[in-house]
């Protein structure tokens, strides 16, 4: 982090589809978690390390904590701009945060935070391992892909 601002990693704009709202027409509670995952795996792909390749190499970024905050209403067909930022980075763990801003007023509508542990698949079990340099460097920011 620089000057207290978390590095921006990726952006994604979306229109809220029917699958992401409930019968009342407002956001269904797990939808922001799916948006966050789309941002994260899109970012991995954009930096040359798609999740499918990591898994084939018996590597993973196991999620050990996840939470979502719903700050303003989001409804069917609303446009949302998502931003993925990195948070604290440790030896084998890192935090990702995404924020969804409702258009056109750029109102902060949703916020998701996940904590991941770099892991290796060992005998059918995930085991924490030191984070690779490429991931540590990527989490410090740089080019910001649009992962749509």
Secondary structure, DSSP 8 states (H G I E B T S, - for coil): -BTTB--EEEEEEEE--GGGB-TTSBB-TTHHHHHHHHHHHHHHHHTT--HHHHHHTTEEEEEEEEEEEE-S--BTT-EEEEEEEEEEE-SSEEEEEEEEEETTTTEEEEEEEEEEEEEEEETTEEEE----HHHHHHTT--S-EE--
